[in-house]
Amino acid sequence: MSYTWLEGYAIAARAGVRRAAEGEGPWTAGFGISADRFSLDYAFETRDNRPGAHRIGVRIR
């Protein structure tokens, strides 16, 4: 699901379930923000026997 209020600016939210490999949990969630040439992406993944994993991505074009 995403929302754009001006051309070049957007926010997005996502959630999902995946077929997990050994040691991974099935749930994922995240969000992203884009502003002109800058993008920020965050994701959270569940793990079986450990705390969840956080992933952050930054892109400047």
C-alpha positions in Angstrom: 0.0 0.0 0.0 1.4 3.4 -0.9 0.4 7.0 -0.9 1.7 9.9 -3.1 0.7 13.5 -2.3 3.1 15.2 -4.7 5.0 14.0 -7.7 8.3 12.5 -6.5 7.2 12.1 -2.8 5.6 8.9 -1.5 5.3 6.6 1.5 4.6 2.9 1.5 3.8 0.2 4.1 4.1 -3.5 3.7 3.6 -6.8 5.6 4.0 -10.3 4.5 4.3 -14.0 5.2 7.0 -16.1 3.5 8.1 -19.7 3.4 10.9 -19.5 5.9 14.3 -21.2 5.6 15.8 -22.8 8.7 16.3 -20.2 11.5 14.0 -17.7 9.9 10.5 -16.7 11.0 7.6 -16.4 8.5 6.6 -12.7 9.2 8.0 -9.6 7.6 6.9 -5.9 7.8 8.3 -2.6 6.7 7.9 0.9 5.3 9.5 3.2 2.8 9.7 6.9 2.3 10.7 8.6 -1.0 11.4 12.4 -1.3 12.6 13.5 -4.7 16.1 11.9 -5.0 16.2 10.4 -1.5 14.7 7.0 -0.4 14.7 5.4 3.0 13.6 1.8 3.5 13.0 -0.1 6.8 12.2 -3.8 7.2 11.7 -6.1 10.2 12.0 -9.9 9.9 11.1 -12.4 12.6 13.6 -15.1 13.7 13.0 -18.5 15.3 15.2 -18.6 18.3 16.7 -15.0 18.2 15.4 -11.5 18.4 14.0 -10.1 15.1 16.3 -8.6 12.4 16.1 -4.9 11.4 17.2 -3.8 7.9 17.6 -0.2 6.8 18.4 1.0 3.3 19.2 4.5 2.1 19.5 5.5 -1.5 20.4 8.9 -3.0 20.2 9.2 -6.8 
